[in-house]
Amino acid sequence: MSAAVRVPLLDLAPQLDAIWDELNQAVQKVLRSAHYILGPEVSGLERDVARYLGVAHAIGCNSGTDALVIALRALGLGPGDEVITTPFTFFATAEAISQVGAEPVFVDVNPETMNLDPALAERAITPRTRALLPVHLFGRPCDMGALLDLARSRGLKVVEDCAQSFGARWRGQSTGSLGDLGCFSFFPSKNLSCCGDGGLIATDDDRLAEAARALRTHGSRRKYHNEALGYNSRLDELQAAILRVKLPHLDRWNAGRRRVAETYRRLLQGHPDILLPEPAEGHVFHQYTVRIPDRDREWIRARLAEEGVETMVYYPVPCHRLGPYRQSHAGTRCPRAETLCGEVLSLPIWPELDPSVQAAVSRSFLAAVALAPRTSGREVP
């Protein structure tokens, strides 16, 4: 591939071009309305998303991080409580637990799915454990059957981190509709994205929904009658309007991502130094993430960058080894997650990615892997 031809990790232009007129009309409607906070677009989006997910309530907020914090607060979690989660995720998952005063308990992942291992989660339960916080990483649903059975048997709550899985389904049900609460991000790179920050909480529980709505508006159910310390975490009308335009296209876009993933599988399968993500029912491929156990990943990334192919590492450091947790969790061992952090590499993916471009990316990737120095790679335990 010529370095003059750049392949980004994500290209939103085809999506935007296809719905440009609809977006313009929606944005102009909001601008002319002069109603920008918690207006008809937010309430309309909440109805639309609740219907799509199959839940009773959807509560818009200003980010996926806030969705997690507010969900945990709505459950009443705080100091002295433990929440079991994965170390192989974006920092916000653990950060939200700490922000409410609870303690994240990091449990290792299943190396094939890269998601929280239910068997290991069960072993980590203590008398202080109050909740499980699984992450549907890269758009692949967790083993929710095992996690929900575990939660019910031990009296635990379940908060789903669906930041990367809008539209994913587990046994026909939408992620975010399975636990007590589901938390979504509309960050611009997500499968369903706005043009800035945005988030949403989903639940079937009337009481939790009421608590979440109050917490997003300074702890008040009625204006100027604050009952708790809450947050200024309201989804903007403009972002809600954009999301309402995009939502009807989501299933088609996710189908496009699955097609792209299948093309990568066909082009890359069989290489002894590359481990591909296994196909899974309901997977929406927010990222297409491979593993390179025995080759120098950074050398490969640099070689691809020279040829115009952008890649990303999600994530280079497990949460329990990041600054805020390094000392407090010095004894935590998650060897599978730690190994994955040194092996994973995400290739370009978006719904409209042309197969011919994928073929060129794959040729460059295979050539880089073949030439890359070997490392002392080891199998994930």
Phi, psi and omega per residue, in radians:
M1 nan 2.362 3.124
S2 -1.277 2.448 3.105
A3 -1.100 -0.334 3.118
A4 -1.256 -0.338 3.117
V5 -1.710 1.948 -3.082
R6 -1.736 2.302 3.058
V7 -2.010 1.866 -3.125
P8 -1.292 2.902 3.065
L9 -1.130 -0.626 -3.132
L10 -2.543 2.342 3.081
D11 -2.152 1.925 -3.121
L12 -1.505 -0.177 -3.042
A13 -1.009 -0.799 -3.134
P14 -1.049 -0.698 3.118
Q15 -1.112 -0.820 -3.114
L16 -1.147 -0.715 -3.141
D17 -1.053 -0.675 -3.060
A18 -1.201 -0.458 -3.072
I19 -2.149 0.371 -3.019
W20 -1.012 -0.798 -3.112
D21 -1.117 -0.747 3.097
E22 -1.063 -0.749 3.136
L23 -1.102 -0.771 -3.139
N24 -1.043 -0.801 -3.137
Q25 -1.087 -0.738 -3.123
A26 -1.140 -0.755 -3.127
V27 -1.168 -0.763 -3.133
Q28 -1.126 -0.637 3.098
K29 -1.041 -0.759 3.124
V30 -1.182 -0.780 -3.123
L31 -1.035 -0.725 -3.120
R32 -1.287 -0.391 -3.110
S33 -1.288 -0.427 -3.068
A34 1.043 0.404 3.084
H35 -2.077 1.796 -2.914
Y36 -1.962 -0.203 -3.062
I37 -2.198 2.183 3.083
L38 0.796 0.952 3.126
G39 -1.883 -2.740 -3.040
P40 -1.152 -0.478 3.131
E41 -1.249 -0.706 3.100
V42 -1.136 -0.839 3.139
S43 -1.125 -0.626 3.094
G44 -1.158 -0.733 3.096
L45 -1.106 -0.740 3.133
E46 -1.046 -0.704 3.076
R47 -1.143 -0.778 -3.114
D48 -1.078 -0.782 -3.096
V49 -1.225 -0.715 3.106
A50 -1.021 -0.735 3.113
R51 -1.138 -0.761 -3.123
Y52 -1.105 -0.773 -3.097
L53 -1.369 -0.388 -3.074
G54 1.393 0.661 3.122
V55 -2.117 2.910 -3.124
A56 -1.391 -0.549 -3.021
H57 -2.389 2.452 2.955
A58 -2.313 2.274 -3.046
I59 -2.163 1.934 3.138
G60 -1.264 2.508 3.052
C61 -2.534 -3.077 -2.916
N62 -1.593 -0.005 3.055
S63 -2.957 2.856 3.045
G64 -1.166 -0.570 3.092
T65 -1.104 -0.828 3.102
D66 -1.088 -0.606 3.102
A67 -1.030 -0.754 3.118
L68 -1.142 -0.815 -3.125
V69 -1.058 -0.824 -3.103
I70 -1.161 -0.672 3.103
A71 -1.076 -0.770 3.128
L72 -1.159 -0.687 3.079
R73 -1.138 -0.696 3.138
A74 -1.061 -0.548 3.099
L75 -1.377 -0.133 3.136
G76 1.432 0.315 -3.128
L77 -1.339 2.548 -3.113
G78 -2.960 -2.758 -3.098
P79 -0.940 2.406 -3.122
G80 1.610 -0.249 -3.129
D81 -1.644 2.615 3.054
E82 -2.010 2.479 3.088
V83 -2.217 2.124 -3.136
I84 -1.447 2.271 3.133
T85 -2.606 -3.110 -3.116
T86 -1.667 2.543 3.032
P87 -1.479 -0.207 -3.074
F88 -1.743 1.383 -3.055
T89 -2.858 2.990 3.019
F90 -1.170 2.553 -3.037
F91 -0.919 -0.543 -3.057
A92 -1.024 -0.504 -3.138
T93 -1.061 -0.895 3.120
A94 -1.264 -0.679 -3.115
E95 -0.998 -0.717 -3.130
A96 -1.077 -0.699 3.108
I97 -1.083 -0.794 3.140
S98 -1.177 -0.599 -3.112
Q99 -1.101 -0.494 3.113
V100 -1.587 0.034 3.091
G101 1.626 -0.035 3.116
A102 -1.472 3.051 -3.090
E103 -1.964 2.120 3.035
P104 -1.277 2.349 3.051
V105 -1.958 1.957 -3.036
F106 -1.519 2.175 -3.113
V107 -2.114 2.429 -3.027
D108 -1.152 2.941 -3.013
V109 -1.855 2.865 2.920
N110 -1.346 2.143 -3.039
P111 -1.145 -0.420 -3.132
E112 -1.363 -0.716 -3.116
T113 -1.639 -0.365 -3.050
M114 1.170 0.182 3.112
N115 -1.783 2.889 -3.125
L116 -0.863 2.318 3.139
D117 -1.511 1.970 -3.085
P118 -1.045 -0.636 -3.121
A119 -1.135 -0.717 3.113
L120 -1.241 -0.582 3.095
A121 -1.077 -0.711 -3.137
E122 -1.071 -0.693 -3.138
R123 -1.185 -0.384 -3.072
A124 -1.547 -0.096 -3.100
I125 -1.209 2.346 3.073
T126 -2.219 3.064 3.074
P127 -1.055 -0.318 -3.130
R128 -1.579 -0.150 -3.080
T129 -1.209 2.230 -3.135
R130 -2.009 -0.429 -3.019
A131 -2.722 2.774 2.957
L132 -1.914 2.426 3.110
L133 -2.238 1.407 3.110
P134 -1.359 2.682 3.115
V135 -2.062 2.221 3.065
H136 -1.460 1.374 -2.933
L137 -1.212 2.394 3.095
F138 1.057 0.262 3.123
G139 1.625 0.063 3.122
R140 -1.663 2.145 3.130
P141 -1.076 2.476 3.029
C142 -1.191 2.997 3.017
D143 -1.350 1.374 -3.021
M144 -1.232 -0.451 3.093
G145 -1.047 -0.882 -3.131
A146 -1.158 -0.694 -3.111
L147 -1.209 -0.706 3.125
L148 -1.204 -0.679 3.072
D149 -1.070 -0.744 3.125
L150 -1.089 -0.787 -3.117
A151 -1.086 -0.786 -3.123
R152 -1.121 -0.719 -3.076
S153 -1.224 -0.425 -3.079
R154 -1.977 0.137 3.088
G155 1.185 0.665 -3.098
L156 -1.867 2.684 3.018
K157 -1.567 2.750 3.119
V158 -2.216 2.144 3.030
V159 -1.988 2.066 -3.141
E160 -1.554 2.231 2.988
D161 -1.576 1.806 -3.076
C162 -1.877 0.440 -3.075
A163 -0.975 -0.535 -3.089
Q164 -1.940 0.224 -2.951
S165 -2.293 0.462 3.125
F166 -1.111 2.160 -3.116
G167 1.687 -0.199 3.082
A168 -1.251 2.647 -3.102
R169 -2.354 2.447 3.057
W170 -2.008 2.000 -3.087
R171 0.868 0.742 3.063
G172 1.524 -0.183 3.131
Q173 -1.775 2.503 -3.118
S174 -1.204 2.393 2.969
T175 -1.053 2.516 -3.051
G176 1.678 -0.236 3.121
S177 -1.884 0.031 -2.978
L178 -1.694 -0.698 3.137
G179 -1.501 -2.918 3.079
D180 -1.211 -0.660 3.081
L181 -2.510 2.590 3.031
G182 -2.120 2.435 -3.045
C183 -2.125 2.238 -3.049
F184 -2.110 2.652 3.029
S185 -2.054 2.472 3.056
F186 -1.970 0.421 3.068
F187 -0.852 2.570 -2.999
P188 -0.942 -0.411 -3.121
S189 -1.530 -0.091 -3.045
K190 -1.296 2.888 3.132
N191 -1.045 -0.709 2.959
L192 -1.990 1.973 -2.950
S193 -2.280 2.656 3.003
C194 -1.838 -2.923 -3.097
C195 -1.882 0.836 -3.115
G196 2.883 -2.598 3.090
D197 -1.605 2.598 3.069
G198 -3.027 2.698 3.127
G199 -2.685 3.085 -3.095
L200 -2.803 2.562 3.073
I201 -2.020 2.362 3.106
A202 -2.087 2.463 3.095
T203 -2.839 2.734 3.007
D204 -1.723 -0.099 -3.031
D205 -1.576 2.026 -3.108
D206 -1.045 -0.722 -3.088
R207 -1.170 -0.755 3.129
L208 -1.154 -0.653 3.109
A209 -1.110 -0.755 3.116
E210 -1.096 -0.736 3.124
A211 -1.118 -0.735 -3.134
A212 -1.140 -0.711 3.119
R213 -1.106 -0.677 3.123
A214 -1.196 -0.762 -3.094
L215 -1.120 -0.569 -3.125
R216 -1.259 -0.284 3.139
T217 -2.128 1.061 3.032
H218 1.040 0.530 3.084
G219 1.226 0.523 -3.103
S220 -2.175 2.300 2.994
R221 -1.554 -0.414 3.099
R222 -2.263 2.317 -3.018
K223 -0.948 2.331 3.115
Y224 1.213 0.228 3.062
H225 -2.173 1.202 -3.056
N226 -1.293 2.320 -3.087
E227 -1.966 -0.230 -3.119
A228 -2.694 2.869 3.012
L229 -1.364 1.995 -3.100
G230 -2.072 -2.475 -3.029
Y231 -2.484 2.736 2.948
N232 -1.653 1.511 -2.980
S233 -2.356 1.129 -3.094
R234 -1.840 2.376 3.046
L235 -1.255 2.288 -3.133
D236 -1.181 2.586 3.048
E237 -1.022 -0.703 -3.129
L238 -1.079 -0.797 3.137
Q239 -1.148 -0.683 3.117
A240 -1.090 -0.704 3.133
A241 -1.107 -0.729 3.107
I242 -1.099 -0.759 -3.131
L243 -1.154 -0.598 3.114
R244 -1.166 -0.571 3.059
V245 -1.199 -0.692 -3.035
K246 -1.364 -0.584 -3.002
L247 -0.940 -0.755 -3.133
P248 -1.111 -0.298 -3.139
H249 -1.632 -0.123 -2.943
L250 -1.065 -0.811 -3.092
D251 -1.072 -0.660 3.098
R252 -1.159 -0.730 3.108
W253 -1.117 -0.720 3.117
N254 -1.147 -0.630 3.057
A255 -1.095 -0.646 3.072
G256 -1.105 -0.704 3.098
R257 -1.108 -0.692 3.113
R258 -1.139 -0.640 3.088
R259 -1.111 -0.752 3.118
V260 -1.068 -0.763 3.135
A261 -1.085 -0.716 -3.141
E262 -1.171 -0.629 3.081
T263 -1.127 -0.772 3.060
Y264 -0.998 -0.763 -3.126
R265 -1.048 -0.760 -3.136
R266 -1.126 -0.661 -3.079
L267 -1.368 -0.487 -2.989
L268 -1.918 -0.219 -3.013
Q269 -1.129 2.595 3.075
G270 1.627 -0.153 3.135
H271 -1.334 2.243 -3.039
P272 -1.188 -0.349 -3.084
D273 -1.791 0.131 -3.112
I274 -2.237 2.234 3.051
L275 -1.847 2.131 -3.066
L276 -1.669 2.665 3.054
P277 -1.154 2.349 3.138
E278 -1.288 2.442 3.040
P279 -1.041 2.497 -3.133
A280 -2.529 2.489 3.118
E281 -1.041 2.295 3.063
G282 1.457 -0.046 -3.131
H283 -1.168 2.363 3.139
V284 -2.008 0.120 2.981
F285 0.816 1.040 2.951
H286 -0.980 -0.681 2.982
Q287 -2.270 2.682 2.952
Y288 -1.865 1.773 -2.970
T289 -1.995 2.092 3.103
V290 -1.827 2.955 3.045
R291 -2.083 2.429 3.109
I292 -2.182 1.497 -2.968
P293 -1.187 -0.582 -2.914
D294 -2.061 0.256 -3.131
R295 -2.209 2.737 -3.118
D296 -1.262 1.796 -3.052
R297 -1.091 -0.744 -3.085
E298 -1.192 -0.559 3.055
W299 -1.129 -0.744 3.117
I300 -1.107 -0.771 3.129
R301 -1.050 -0.754 -3.131
A302 -1.131 -0.709 3.126
R303 -1.118 -0.751 3.113
L304 -1.146 -0.683 3.117
A305 -1.067 -0.671 3.094
E306 -1.073 -0.513 -3.134
E307 -1.651 0.116 3.041
G308 1.571 0.193 -3.117
V309 -1.792 2.070 3.120
E310 -1.517 2.381 3.059
T311 -2.292 3.016 3.130
M312 -2.588 2.655 3.066
V313 -1.909 1.924 3.038
Y314 -2.023 1.668 0.216
Y315 -2.396 2.518 -3.042
P316 -1.356 -0.332 -3.100
V317 -2.367 2.237 3.080
P318 -1.206 2.661 -3.025
C319 -0.980 -0.666 -3.062
H320 -1.228 -0.161 3.083
R321 -1.866 0.075 3.071
L322 -1.415 2.795 -2.986
G323 -0.773 -0.940 -3.066
P324 -1.133 -0.332 -3.058
Y325 -2.010 -0.086 -3.002
R326 -1.037 -0.760 -3.127
Q327 -1.414 -0.802 -3.064
S328 -1.174 -0.427 -3.138
H329 -2.036 0.575 -3.097
A330 -1.029 -0.510 -3.125
G331 -1.543 -0.057 -3.113
T332 -1.266 2.324 3.092
R333 -2.194 2.067 3.070
C334 -2.281 1.308 -2.980
P335 -1.082 -0.565 3.131
R336 -1.167 -0.850 3.121
A337 -1.086 -0.713 -3.137
E338 -1.095 -0.682 3.107
T339 -1.202 -0.764 3.132
L340 -1.018 -0.666 -3.134
C341 -1.039 -0.456 3.108
G342 -1.598 -0.079 -3.028
E343 -2.041 -0.491 -2.931
V344 -1.308 2.590 3.066
L345 -2.614 2.247 3.141
S346 -1.756 2.256 -3.131
L347 -1.672 2.835 3.135
P348 -0.975 2.372 3.067
I349 -2.697 2.319 2.913
W350 -2.770 2.827 -2.955
P351 -1.044 -0.570 -3.042
E352 -1.702 0.175 -3.104
L353 -1.003 2.146 -3.054
D354 -1.229 2.356 3.136
P355 -0.990 -0.572 3.133
S356 -1.185 -0.604 3.065
V357 -1.211 -0.722 3.065
Q358 -1.018 -0.705 3.133
A359 -1.093 -0.729 3.117
A360 -1.156 -0.730 3.088
V361 -1.053 -0.780 -3.105
S362 -1.125 -0.707 3.104
R363 -1.076 -0.778 3.136
S364 -1.123 -0.712 -3.130
F365 -1.135 -0.832 -3.140
L366 -1.077 -0.689 3.119
A367 -1.154 -0.704 3.135
A368 -1.139 -0.729 3.127
V369 -1.095 -0.729 -3.116
A370 -1.103 -0.585 -3.079
L371 -1.600 -0.279 -3.019
A372 -1.159 2.518 3.062
P373 -1.063 2.546 3.084
R374 -1.374 2.648 3.078
T375 -2.027 3.126 3.086
S376 -1.541 0.834 -3.071
G377 -0.972 2.629 3.123
R378 -2.386 2.696 3.122
E379 -1.228 2.576 3.063
V380 -1.216 2.249 -3.110
P381 -1.049 nan nan
